Amino acid sequence: MKTTNEIIIIDLEATCWENDRIPSGQKVDIIEIGICKFNLTSKAISQKQSIYVIPERSEINRFCTKLTGITPQLIEEKGIYFEEACEKIKDEYHSAPLTWAGYGNFDGEQIIEQCDWLGIKNPFSENYMNVMYEFKRHFGLHKQIGLKRALDYLNMDFEGTHHSGADDAYNTARILTKIL
């Protein structure tokens, strides 16, 4: 896999429903982009932040808030539109030429889907790395395992709050420090 010296790690939180029952007329929307940058040479993790995103095709319900900790009030106070979030990522992370990564395929696919829906350019390169798959391959495991189990496998504690996009992105970067 082609990589750059810096990799942008993302973790998305999105609108969600109990038993994945999406109400009629709604679609999965990104509500948080957790993001950080990982330097392959120094192994430094930097620029960790949460970018809260205003959902345009769905609403945040109690189940979603319980899972992610993201409330409609938080989005009202700190949220920006997805298109603005993409511009912020391009400006602050110089993301266009860099490899980007997420733990699993959801993050990459959801960014692409939401960009396509809005008719905007993806702020990231064509080069997406599925860290869950790379972890499985690196250790020769028979199946892929979740983020927390991967950290356990490495005898590392999860730092922060699970299902906080910024914390999940940061912990994914910590896994990369061990497998790249």
mmCIF file of the C-alpha atoms, coordinates in Angstrom:
data_MODEL
# 
_entry.id   MODEL 
# 
loop_
_atom_site.group_PDB 
_atom_site.id 
_atom_site.type_symbol 
_atom_site.label_atom_id 
_atom_site.label_alt_id 
_atom_site.label_comp_id 
_atom_site.label_asym_id 
_atom_site.label_entity_id 
_atom_site.label_seq_id 
_atom_site.pdbx_PDB_ins_code 
_atom_site.Cartn_x 
_atom_site.Cartn_y 
_atom_site.Cartn_z 
_atom_site.occupancy 
_atom_site.B_iso_or_equiv 
_atom_site.pdbx_formal_charge 
_atom_site.auth_seq_id 
_atom_site.auth_comp_id 
_atom_site.auth_asym_id 
_atom_site.auth_atom_id 
_atom_site.pdbx_PDB_model_num 
ATOM 1   C CA . MET A 1 1   ? 0.000   0.000   0.000  1.00 0.00 ? 1   MET A CA 1 
ATOM 2   C CA . LYS A 1 2   ? 1.258   3.469   -0.937 1.00 0.00 ? 2   LYS A CA 1 
ATOM 3   C CA . THR A 1 3   ? 1.566   5.732   2.093  1.00 0.00 ? 3   THR A CA 1 
ATOM 4   C CA . THR A 1 4   ? 2.718   9.266   2.757  1.00 0.00 ? 4   THR A CA 1 
ATOM 5   C CA . ASN A 1 5   ? 4.875   10.333  5.714  1.00 0.00 ? 5   ASN A CA 1 
ATOM 6   C CA . GLU A 1 6   ? 1.775   11.692  7.421  1.00 0.00 ? 6   GLU A CA 1 
ATOM 7   C CA . ILE A 1 7   ? -1.524  9.850   7.692  1.00 0.00 ? 7   ILE A CA 1 
ATOM 8   C CA . ILE A 1 8   ? -4.792  11.467  8.676  1.00 0.00 ? 8   ILE A CA 1 
ATOM 9   C CA . ILE A 1 9   ? -6.868  9.255   10.938 1.00 0.00 ? 9   ILE A CA 1 
ATOM 10  C CA . ILE A 1 10  ? -10.601 9.830   11.162 1.00 0.00 ? 10  ILE A CA 1 
ATOM 11  C CA . ASP A 1 11  ? -13.411 8.325   13.147 1.00 0.00 ? 11  ASP A CA 1 
ATOM 12  C CA . LEU A 1 12  ? -16.984 9.282   12.420 1.00 0.00 ? 12  LEU A CA 1 
ATOM 13  C CA . GLU A 1 13  ? -19.989 9.339   14.639 1.00 0.00 ? 13  GLU A CA 1 
ATOM 14  C CA . ALA A 1 14  ? -23.251 9.367   12.727 1.00 0.00 ? 14  ALA A CA 1 
ATOM 15  C CA . THR A 1 15  ? -26.963 9.448   13.335 1.00 0.00 ? 15  THR A CA 1 
ATOM 16  C CA . CYS A 1 16  ? -28.078 5.999   14.384 1.00 0.00 ? 16  CYS A CA 1 
ATOM 17  C CA . TRP A 1 17  ? -31.167 4.141   15.471 1.00 0.00 ? 17  TRP A CA 1 
ATOM 18  C CA . GLU A 1 18  ? -31.941 1.184   17.682 1.00 0.00 ? 18  GLU A CA 1 
ATOM 19  C CA . ASN A 1 19  ? -31.653 -2.105  15.743 1.00 0.00 ? 19  ASN A CA 1 
ATOM 20  C CA . ASP A 1 20  ? -30.492 -0.034  12.714 1.00 0.00 ? 20  ASP A CA 1 
ATOM 21  C CA . ARG A 1 21  ? -34.124 0.848   11.922 1.00 0.00 ? 21  ARG A CA 1 
ATOM 22  C CA . ILE A 1 22  ? -33.746 4.065   9.923  1.00 0.00 ? 22  ILE A CA 1 
ATOM 23  C CA . PRO A 1 23  ? -37.014 6.027   9.945  1.00 0.00 ? 23  PRO A CA 1 
ATOM 24  C CA . SER A 1 24  ? -38.640 6.641   6.587  1.00 0.00 ? 24  SER A CA 1 
ATOM 25  C CA . GLY A 1 25  ? -37.317 9.807   4.963  1.00 0.00 ? 25  GLY A CA 1 
ATOM 26  C CA . GLN A 1 26  ? -34.089 9.880   7.002  1.00 0.00 ? 26  GLN A CA 1 
ATOM 27  C CA . LYS A 1 27  ? -30.555 8.856   6.045  1.00 0.00 ? 27  LYS A CA 1 
ATOM 28  C CA . VAL A 1 28  ? -27.392 8.263   8.056  1.00 0.00 ? 28  VAL A CA 1 
ATOM 29  C CA . ASP A 1 29  ? -25.656 11.628  8.580  1.00 0.00 ? 29  ASP A CA 1 
ATOM 30  C CA . ILE A 1 30  ? -22.197 12.337  9.950  1.00 0.00 ? 30  ILE A CA 1 
ATOM 31  C CA . ILE A 1 31  ? -22.503 14.253  13.239 1.00 0.00 ? 31  ILE A CA 1 
ATOM 32  C CA . GLU A 1 32  ? -18.864 14.182  14.355 1.00 0.00 ? 32  GLU A CA 1 
ATOM 33  C CA . ILE A 1 33  ? -15.578 13.863  12.522 1.00 0.00 ? 33  ILE A CA 1 
ATOM 34  C CA . GLY A 1 34  ? -12.905 12.867  15.003 1.00 0.00 ? 34  GLY A CA 1 
ATOM 35  C CA . ILE A 1 35  ? -9.557  13.538  13.399 1.00 0.00 ? 35  ILE A CA 1 
ATOM 36  C CA . CYS A 1 36  ? -5.852  13.534  14.102 1.00 0.00 ? 36  CYS A CA 1 
ATOM 37  C CA . LYS A 1 37  ? -2.589  13.333  12.184 1.00 0.00 ? 37  LYS A CA 1 
ATOM 38  C CA . PHE A 1 38  ? 0.020   10.575  12.565 1.00 0.00 ? 38  PHE A CA 1 
ATOM 39  C CA . ASN A 1 39  ? 3.643   11.089  11.532 1.00 0.00 ? 39  ASN A CA 1 
ATOM 40  C CA . LEU A 1 40  ? 5.206   7.803   10.376 1.00 0.00 ? 40  LEU A CA 1 
ATOM 41  C CA . THR A 1 41  ? 8.782   8.937   11.018 1.00 0.00 ? 41  THR A CA 1 
ATOM 42  C CA . SER A 1 42  ? 8.433   10.381  14.520 1.00 0.00 ? 42  SER A CA 1 
ATOM 43  C CA . LYS A 1 43  ? 5.362   8.272   15.481 1.00 0.00 ? 43  LYS A CA 1 
ATOM 44  C CA . ALA A 1 44  ? 3.860   11.511  16.828 1.00 0.00 ? 44  ALA A CA 1 
ATOM 45  C CA . ILE A 1 45  ? 0.089   11.932  16.947 1.00 0.00 ? 45  ILE A CA 1 
ATOM 46  C CA . SER A 1 46  ? -1.042  15.548  16.615 1.00 0.00 ? 46  SER A CA 1 
ATOM 47  C CA . GLN A 1 47  ? -3.934  17.875  15.761 1.00 0.00 ? 47  GLN A CA 1 
ATOM 48  C CA . LYS A 1 48  ? -6.555  15.758  17.559 1.00 0.00 ? 48  LYS A CA 1 
ATOM 49  C CA . GLN A 1 49  ? -9.992  17.362  17.467 1.00 0.00 ? 49  GLN A CA 1 
ATOM 50  C CA . SER A 1 50  ? -13.714 16.793  17.102 1.00 0.00 ? 50  SER A CA 1 
ATOM 51  C CA . ILE A 1 51  ? -15.504 18.571  14.303 1.00 0.00 ? 51  ILE A CA 1 
ATOM 52  C CA . TYR A 1 52  ? -19.230 18.503  15.054 1.00 0.00 ? 52  TYR A CA 1 
ATOM 53  C CA . VAL A 1 53  ? -21.479 18.374  12.004 1.00 0.00 ? 53  VAL A CA 1 
ATOM 54  C CA . ILE A 1 54  ? -25.090 19.495  11.612 1.00 0.00 ? 54  ILE A CA 1 
ATOM 55  C CA . PRO A 1 55  ? -27.149 16.556  10.266 1.00 0.00 ? 55  PRO A CA 1 
ATOM 56  C CA . GLU A 1 56  ? -29.022 17.543  7.103  1.00 0.00 ? 56  GLU A CA 1 
ATOM 57  C CA . ARG A 1 57  ? -30.970 14.334  6.401  1.00 0.00 ? 57  ARG A CA 1 
ATOM 58  C CA . SER A 1 58  ? -31.839 13.035  9.870  1.00 0.00 ? 58  SER A CA 1 
ATOM 59  C CA . GLU A 1 59  ? -32.243 13.891  13.524 1.00 0.00 ? 59  GLU A CA 1 
ATOM 60  C CA . ILE A 1 60  ? -30.282 12.916  16.619 1.00 0.00 ? 60  ILE A CA 1 
ATOM 61  C CA . ASN A 1 61  ? -32.468 10.716  18.835 1.00 0.00 ? 61  ASN A CA 1 
ATOM 62  C CA . ARG A 1 62  ? -32.075 9.475   22.427 1.00 0.00 ? 62  ARG A CA 1 
ATOM 63  C CA . PHE A 1 63  ? -30.479 6.185   21.338 1.00 0.00 ? 63  PHE A CA 1 
ATOM 64  C CA . CYS A 1 64  ? -27.861 8.057   19.304 1.00 0.00 ? 64  CYS A CA 1 
ATOM 65  C CA . THR A 1 65  ? -27.124 10.476  22.161 1.00 0.00 ? 65  THR A CA 1 
ATOM 66  C CA . LYS A 1 66  ? -26.777 7.570   24.608 1.00 0.00 ? 66  LYS A CA 1 
ATOM 67  C CA . LEU A 1 67  ? -24.274 5.842   22.288 1.00 0.00 ? 67  LEU A CA 1 
ATOM 68  C CA . THR A 1 68  ? -22.217 8.863   21.206 1.00 0.00 ? 68  THR A CA 1 
ATOM 69  C CA . GLY A 1 69  ? -22.807 11.468  23.910 1.00 0.00 ? 69  GLY A CA 1 
ATOM 70  C CA . ILE A 1 70  ? -23.737 13.919  21.143 1.00 0.00 ? 70  ILE A CA 1 
ATOM 71  C CA . THR A 1 71  ? -26.893 15.897  21.853 1.00 0.00 ? 71  THR A CA 1 
ATOM 72  C CA . PRO A 1 72  ? -28.922 18.148  19.554 1.00 0.00 ? 72  PRO A CA 1 
ATOM 73  C CA . GLN A 1 73  ? -27.888 21.019  21.877 1.00 0.00 ? 73  GLN A CA 1 
ATOM 74  C CA . LEU A 1 74  ? -24.176 20.261  21.361 1.00 0.00 ? 74  LEU A CA 1 
ATOM 75  C CA . ILE A 1 75  ? -24.677 20.314  17.589 1.00 0.00 ? 75  ILE A CA 1 
ATOM 76  C CA . GLU A 1 76  ? -26.638 23.557  17.865 1.00 0.00 ? 76  GLU A CA 1 
ATOM 77  C CA . GLU A 1 77  ? -23.775 25.161  19.821 1.00 0.00 ? 77  GLU A CA 1 
ATOM 78  C CA . LYS A 1 78  ? -20.717 23.728  18.051 1.00 0.00 ? 78  LYS A CA 1 
ATOM 79  C CA . GLY A 1 79  ? -21.924 22.176  14.788 1.00 0.00 ? 79  GLY A CA 1 
ATOM 80  C CA . ILE A 1 80  ? -21.004 23.298  11.282 1.00 0.00 ? 80  ILE A CA 1 
ATOM 81  C CA . TYR A 1 81  ? -22.331 22.028  7.970  1.00 0.00 ? 81  TYR A CA 1 
ATOM 82  C CA . PHE A 1 82  ? -20.564 19.038  6.407  1.00 0.00 ? 82  PHE A CA 1 
ATOM 83  C CA . GLU A 1 83  ? -19.320 21.116  3.476  1.00 0.00 ? 83  GLU A CA 1 
ATOM 84  C CA . GLU A 1 84  ? -17.709 23.581  5.925  1.00 0.00 ? 84  GLU A CA 1 
ATOM 85  C CA . ALA A 1 85  ? -16.189 20.655  7.840  1.00 0.00 ? 85  ALA A CA 1 
ATOM 86  C CA . CYS A 1 86  ? -14.599 19.397  4.608  1.00 0.00 ? 86  CYS A CA 1 
ATOM 87  C CA . GLU A 1 87  ? -13.111 22.858  3.934  1.00 0.00 ? 87  GLU A CA 1 
ATOM 88  C CA . LYS A 1 88  ? -11.802 23.015  7.524  1.00 0.00 ? 88  LYS A CA 1 
ATOM 89  C CA . ILE A 1 89  ? -10.104 19.613  7.070  1.00 0.00 ? 89  ILE A CA 1 
ATOM 90  C CA . LYS A 1 90  ? -8.493  20.702  3.771  1.00 0.00 ? 90  LYS A CA 1 
ATOM 91  C CA . ASP A 1 91  ? -7.245  23.955  5.337  1.00 0.00 ? 91  ASP A CA 1 
ATOM 92  C CA . GLU A 1 92  ? -6.042  22.639  8.704  1.00 0.00 ? 92  GLU A CA 1 
ATOM 93  C CA . TYR A 1 93  ? -4.740  19.190  7.712  1.00 0.00 ? 93  TYR A CA 1 
ATOM 94  C CA . HIS A 1 94  ? -3.667  19.770  4.072  1.00 0.00 ? 94  HIS A CA 1 
ATOM 95  C CA . SER A 1 95  ? -5.491  16.493  3.496  1.00 0.00 ? 95  SER A CA 1 
ATOM 96  C CA . ALA A 1 96  ? -5.703  16.230  -0.297 1.00 0.00 ? 96  ALA A CA 1 
ATOM 97  C CA . PRO A 1 97  ? -2.351  14.454  -0.953 1.00 0.00 ? 97  PRO A CA 1 
ATOM 98  C CA . LEU A 1 98  ? -2.214  12.407  2.264  1.00 0.00 ? 98  LEU A CA 1 
ATOM 99  C CA . THR A 1 99  ? -3.177  8.836   3.002  1.00 0.00 ? 99  THR A CA 1 
ATOM 100 C CA . TRP A 1 100 ? -6.189  8.764   5.316  1.00 0.00 ? 100 TRP A CA 1 
ATOM 101 C CA . ALA A 1 101 ? -7.329  5.962   7.553  1.00 0.00 ? 101 ALA A CA 1 
ATOM 102 C CA . GLY A 1 102 ? -10.177 4.740   9.708  1.00 0.00 ? 102 GLY A CA 1 
ATOM 103 C CA . TYR A 1 103 ? -10.895 1.666   11.785 1.00 0.00 ? 103 TYR A CA 1 
ATOM 104 C CA . GLY A 1 104 ? -13.023 -0.285  9.295  1.00 0.00 ? 104 GLY A CA 1 
ATOM 105 C CA . ASN A 1 105 ? -14.637 0.722   6.016  1.00 0.00 ? 105 ASN A CA 1 
ATOM 106 C CA . PHE A 1 106 ? -17.602 2.707   7.382  1.00 0.00 ? 106 PHE A CA 1 
ATOM 107 C CA . ASP A 1 107 ? -15.673 5.957   7.815  1.00 0.00 ? 107 ASP A CA 1 
ATOM 108 C CA . GLY A 1 108 ? -14.264 6.023   4.299  1.00 0.00 ? 108 GLY A CA 1 
ATOM 109 C CA . GLU A 1 109 ? -17.518 4.944   2.681  1.00 0.00 ? 109 GLU A CA 1 
ATOM 110 C CA . GLN A 1 110 ? -19.627 7.450   4.659  1.00 0.00 ? 110 GLN A CA 1 
ATOM 111 C CA . ILE A 1 111 ? -17.364 10.403  3.773  1.00 0.00 ? 111 ILE A CA 1 
ATOM 112 C CA . ILE A 1 112 ? -17.583 9.450   0.079  1.00 0.00 ? 112 ILE A CA 1 
ATOM 113 C CA . GLU A 1 113 ? -21.370 8.929   0.252  1.00 0.00 ? 113 GLU A CA 1 
ATOM 114 C CA . GLN A 1 114 ? -22.009 12.267  1.947  1.00 0.00 ? 114 GLN A CA 1 
ATOM 115 C CA . CYS A 1 115 ? -19.687 14.138  -0.464 1.00 0.00 ? 115 CYS A CA 1 
ATOM 116 C CA . ASP A 1 116 ? -21.479 12.517  -3.426 1.00 0.00 ? 116 ASP A CA 1 
ATOM 117 C CA . TRP A 1 117 ? -24.904 13.402  -1.973 1.00 0.00 ? 117 TRP A CA 1 
ATOM 118 C CA . LEU A 1 118 ? -23.871 17.058  -1.639 1.00 0.00 ? 118 LEU A CA 1 
ATOM 119 C CA . GLY A 1 119 ? -21.994 17.101  -4.947 1.00 0.00 ? 119 GLY A CA 1 
ATOM 120 C CA . ILE A 1 120 ? -18.758 18.226  -3.300 1.00 0.00 ? 120 ILE A CA 1 
ATOM 121 C CA . LYS A 1 121 ? -15.168 17.041  -3.650 1.00 0.00 ? 121 LYS A CA 1 
ATOM 122 C CA . ASN A 1 122 ? -13.891 14.606  -1.040 1.00 0.00 ? 122 ASN A CA 1 
ATOM 123 C CA . PRO A 1 123 ? -11.361 16.482  1.149  1.00 0.00 ? 123 PRO A CA 1 
ATOM 124 C CA . PHE A 1 124 ? -9.196  13.353  1.282  1.00 0.00 ? 124 PHE A CA 1 
ATOM 125 C CA . SER A 1 125 ? -7.075  11.501  -1.268 1.00 0.00 ? 125 SER A CA 1 
ATOM 126 C CA . GLU A 1 126 ? -7.994  8.297   -3.097 1.00 0.00 ? 126 GLU A CA 1 
ATOM 127 C CA . ASN A 1 127 ? -5.683  6.451   -0.688 1.00 0.00 ? 127 ASN A CA 1 
ATOM 128 C CA . TYR A 1 128 ? -7.804  5.120   2.224  1.00 0.00 ? 128 TYR A CA 1 
ATOM 129 C CA . MET A 1 129 ? -6.365  2.633   4.723  1.00 0.00 ? 129 MET A CA 1 
ATOM 130 C CA . ASN A 1 130 ? -8.675  0.306   6.659  1.00 0.00 ? 130 ASN A CA 1 
ATOM 131 C CA . VAL A 1 131 ? -6.754  -0.071  9.933  1.00 0.00 ? 131 VAL A CA 1 
ATOM 132 C CA . MET A 1 132 ? -8.984  -2.943  11.074 1.00 0.00 ? 132 MET A CA 1 
ATOM 133 C CA . TYR A 1 133 ? -7.960  -4.938  7.997  1.00 0.00 ? 133 TYR A CA 1 
ATOM 134 C CA . GLU A 1 134 ? -4.281  -3.928  8.323  1.00 0.00 ? 134 GLU A CA 1 
ATOM 135 C CA . PHE A 1 135 ? -4.318  -5.055  11.976 1.00 0.00 ? 135 PHE A CA 1 
ATOM 136 C CA . LYS A 1 136 ? -5.778  -8.452  11.004 1.00 0.00 ? 136 LYS A CA 1 
ATOM 137 C CA . ARG A 1 137 ? -3.202  -8.844  8.218  1.00 0.00 ? 137 ARG A CA 1 
ATOM 138 C CA . HIS A 1 138 ? -0.262  -7.707  10.385 1.00 0.00 ? 138 HIS A CA 1 
ATOM 139 C CA . PHE A 1 139 ? -0.969  -10.302 13.083 1.00 0.00 ? 139 PHE A CA 1 
ATOM 140 C CA . GLY A 1 140 ? -2.244  -13.043 10.740 1.00 0.00 ? 140 GLY A CA 1 
ATOM 141 C CA . LEU A 1 141 ? -5.605  -13.196 12.513 1.00 0.00 ? 141 LEU A CA 1 
ATOM 142 C CA . HIS A 1 142 ? -8.472  -15.221 11.031 1.00 0.00 ? 142 HIS A CA 1 
ATOM 143 C CA . LYS A 1 143 ? -11.007 -12.434 11.439 1.00 0.00 ? 143 LYS A CA 1 
ATOM 144 C CA . GLN A 1 144 ? -11.113 -8.712  12.025 1.00 0.00 ? 144 GLN A CA 1 
ATOM 145 C CA . ILE A 1 145 ? -11.616 -7.432  15.575 1.00 0.00 ? 145 ILE A CA 1 
ATOM 146 C CA . GLY A 1 146 ? -13.013 -4.184  16.966 1.00 0.00 ? 146 GLY A CA 1 
ATOM 147 C CA . LEU A 1 147 ? -11.015 -1.191  18.139 1.00 0.00 ? 147 LEU A CA 1 
ATOM 148 C CA . LYS A 1 148 ? -11.129 -1.957  21.874 1.00 0.00 ? 148 LYS A CA 1 
ATOM 149 C CA . ARG A 1 149 ? -10.229 -5.631  21.333 1.00 0.00 ? 149 ARG A CA 1 
ATOM 150 C CA . ALA A 1 150 ? -7.314  -4.599  19.096 1.00 0.00 ? 150 ALA A CA 1 
ATOM 151 C CA . LEU A 1 151 ? -5.982  -2.369  21.883 1.00 0.00 ? 151 LEU A CA 1 
ATOM 152 C CA . ASP A 1 152 ? -6.409  -5.250  24.369 1.00 0.00 ? 152 ASP A CA 1 
ATOM 153 C CA . TYR A 1 153 ? -4.488  -7.496  21.962 1.00 0.00 ? 153 TYR A CA 1 
ATOM 154 C CA . LEU A 1 154 ? -1.632  -4.951  22.112 1.00 0.00 ? 154 LEU A CA 1 
ATOM 155 C CA . ASN A 1 155 ? -1.902  -4.688  25.941 1.00 0.00 ? 155 ASN A CA 1 
ATOM 156 C CA . MET A 1 156 ? -2.922  -1.033  25.580 1.00 0.00 ? 156 MET A CA 1 
ATOM 157 C CA . ASP A 1 157 ? -5.705  0.696   27.475 1.00 0.00 ? 157 ASP A CA 1 
ATOM 158 C CA . PHE A 1 158 ? -8.323  2.674   25.572 1.00 0.00 ? 158 PHE A CA 1 
ATOM 159 C CA . GLU A 1 159 ? -7.641  6.372   26.161 1.00 0.00 ? 159 GLU A CA 1 
ATOM 160 C CA . GLY A 1 160 ? -10.687 8.614   26.436 1.00 0.00 ? 160 GLY A CA 1 
ATOM 161 C CA . THR A 1 161 ? -14.332 7.784   25.780 1.00 0.00 ? 161 THR A CA 1 
ATOM 162 C CA . HIS A 1 162 ? -15.389 5.067   23.328 1.00 0.00 ? 162 HIS A CA 1 
ATOM 163 C CA . HIS A 1 163 ? -17.650 6.464   20.564 1.00 0.00 ? 163 HIS A CA 1 
ATOM 164 C CA . SER A 1 164 ? -16.094 9.906   20.890 1.00 0.00 ? 164 SER A CA 1 
ATOM 165 C CA . GLY A 1 165 ? -14.855 10.448  17.348 1.00 0.00 ? 165 GLY A CA 1 
ATOM 166 C CA . ALA A 1 166 ? -11.682 12.264  18.431 1.00 0.00 ? 166 ALA A CA 1 
ATOM 167 C CA . ASP A 1 167 ? -10.812 9.618   21.047 1.00 0.00 ? 167 ASP A CA 1 
ATOM 168 C CA . ASP A 1 168 ? -11.526 6.722   18.662 1.00 0.00 ? 168 ASP A CA 1 
ATOM 169 C CA . ALA A 1 169 ? -9.361  8.369   15.952 1.00 0.00 ? 169 ALA A CA 1 
ATOM 170 C CA . TYR A 1 170 ? -6.560  8.905   18.490 1.00 0.00 ? 170 TYR A CA 1 
ATOM 171 C CA . ASN A 1 171 ? -6.703  5.272   19.642 1.00 0.00 ? 171 ASN A CA 1 
ATOM 172 C CA . THR A 1 172 ? -6.681  4.113   16.016 1.00 0.00 ? 172 THR A CA 1 
ATOM 173 C CA . ALA A 1 173 ? -3.508  6.181   15.521 1.00 0.00 ? 173 ALA A CA 1 
ATOM 174 C CA . ARG A 1 174 ? -2.005  4.501   18.600 1.00 0.00 ? 174 ARG A CA 1 
ATOM 175 C CA . ILE A 1 175 ? -2.623  1.127   16.943 1.00 0.00 ? 175 ILE A CA 1 
ATOM 176 C CA . LEU A 1 176 ? -0.842  2.372   13.803 1.00 0.00 ? 176 LEU A CA 1 
ATOM 177 C CA . THR A 1 177 ? 2.231   3.207   15.940 1.00 0.00 ? 177 THR A CA 1 
ATOM 178 C CA . LYS A 1 178 ? 2.508   -0.525  16.616 1.00 0.00 ? 178 LYS A CA 1 
ATOM 179 C CA . ILE A 1 179 ? 1.756   -2.026  13.190 1.00 0.00 ? 179 ILE A CA 1 
ATOM 180 C CA . LEU A 1 180 ? 3.393   0.343   10.694 1.00 0.00 ? 180 LEU A CA 1 
# 
